[in-house]
Amino acid sequence: MTFKESLQYDLDNVFFDSEELAAEHIIDGEKAIVVMQDFVYASARTQGQQGSIINKKESATNKGSFLLYIRENDVKKLPRKRITAKSTINIDGKNYFIEDSKTSGGVTKVIIYLYQT
């Protein structure tokens, strides 16, 4: 098995496994298996707790912010066909603002914030 085959196997059978890390969500009306992680937790972990230094009171800006991971092939099945920054996305009936979106290795990583009207 090559490295790329091994990576794809791990993505399909561990990372995007609904019994391990992923869960089924409704994105823009379509079912998709995704991984959602609280952005404040992820930021603090990867930036050495800088998030708490910058925003000691954890303002409303940080509440409802997430990292979303979705397979590139699953994105193509959505009505929108692409996830682009500076737009909105509906996940499980809630609207989120897409801050950033990058695709690498067949996985799209999206930073989203709960959209408040």
MOTA-V493008 format. One record per pair of residues at least 24 apart in sequence whose C-alpha atoms are under 10 Angstrom apart, sorted by the first residue. I is the first residue (numbers start at 1). J is the second residue. D is the distance in whole Angstrom. If there is no record, write none. Layout:
<<I,J,D> <I,J,D>>
This chain:
<<4,105,9> <7,105,9> <8,105,9> <8,106,9> <11,71,9> <11,105,10> <11,106,9> <11,107,9> <12,71,9> <15,69,10> <16,69,9> <16,70,8> <16,71,8> <22,69,9> <22,70,9> <24,92,10> <25,91,7> <25,92,6> <25,93,10> <26,90,8> <26,91,6> <26,92,5> <26,93,8> <26,94,10> <27,75,9> <27,78,8> <27,79,9> <27,89,7> <27,90,6> <27,91,5> <27,92,7> <27,93,8> <27,94,10> <27,95,10> <28,78,7> <28,79,7> <28,80,8> <28,88,10> <28,89,7> <28,90,5> <28,91,6> <28,92,8> <28,93,8> <28,94,10> <28,95,9> <29,78,8> <29,79,8> <29,90,8> <29,91,8> <29,92,8> <29,93,8> <30,74,10> <30,77,8> <30,78,6> <30,79,8> <30,90,10> <30,91,9> <30,92,10> <31,74,9> <31,77,10> <31,78,9> <31,91,10> <31,92,9> <32,70,8> <32,71,9> <32,74,7> <32,75,9> <32,77,9> <32,78,9> <32,91,10> <33,69,9> <33,70,7> <33,71,8> <33,74,8> <34,68,7> <34,69,6> <34,70,5> <34,71,8> <34,74,9> <34,108,10> <35,66,10> <35,67,8> <35,68,6> <35,69,5> <35,70,7> <35,71,10> <35,109,10> <36,65,10> <36,66,6> <36,67,6> <36,68,5> <36,69,6> <36,70,9> <36,109,10> <36,110,9> <36,111,10> <36,112,10> <37,65,9> <37,66,5> <37,67,5> <37,68,7> <37,69,9> <37,111,10> <38,62,10> <38,63,9> <38,64,8> <38,65,6> <38,66,5> <38,67,6> <38,68,9> <38,111,10> <38,112,10> <39,63,9> <39,64,8> <39,65,5> <39,66,4> <39,67,5> <39,68,9> <39,111,8> <39,112,8> <39,113,9> <40,64,9> <40,65,7> <40,66,8> <40,67,9> <41,65,10> <41,66,9> <41,67,10> <42,66,9> <42,67,8> <43,67,10> <60,114,10> <61,113,8> <61,114,9> <62,113,8> <62,114,9> <63,113,8> <63,114,8> <64,96,9> <64,112,8> <64,113,6> <64,114,5> <64,115,9> <64,116,10> <65,96,9> <65,97,9> <65,98,10> <65,99,10> <65,111,7> <65,112,6> <65,113,4> <65,114,6> <65,115,10> <66,96,9> <66,98,10> <66,110,8> <66,111,6> <66,112,5> <66,113,6> <66,114,8> <67,100,10> <67,101,10> <67,109,7> <67,110,6> <67,111,5> <67,112,6> <67,113,9> <68,98,10> <68,101,9> <68,108,8> <68,109,6> <68,110,5> <68,111,6> <68,112,7> <69,101,10> <69,102,10> <69,103,10> <69,107,7> <69,108,6> <69,109,5> <69,110,6> <69,111,9> <70,103,9> <70,106,9> <70,107,6> <70,108,5> <70,109,7> <70,110,8> <71,103,9> <71,104,10> <71,105,9> <71,106,6> <71,107,5> <71,108,6> <71,109,9> <72,103,7> <72,104,9> <72,105,9> <72,106,5> <72,107,5> <72,108,6> <72,109,9> <73,106,7> <73,107,8> <73,108,9> <74,106,10> <74,107,9> <74,108,9> <75,107,9> <75,108,8> <82,108,10> <83,108,8> <83,109,10> <83,110,8> <84,110,9> <85,110,8> <85,111,9> <85,112,9> <86,112,10> <87,112,10> <88,112,9> <88,113,9> <88,114,10> <88,115,8> <89,113,10> <89,114,10> <89,115,9> <90,114,10> <90,115,10>>
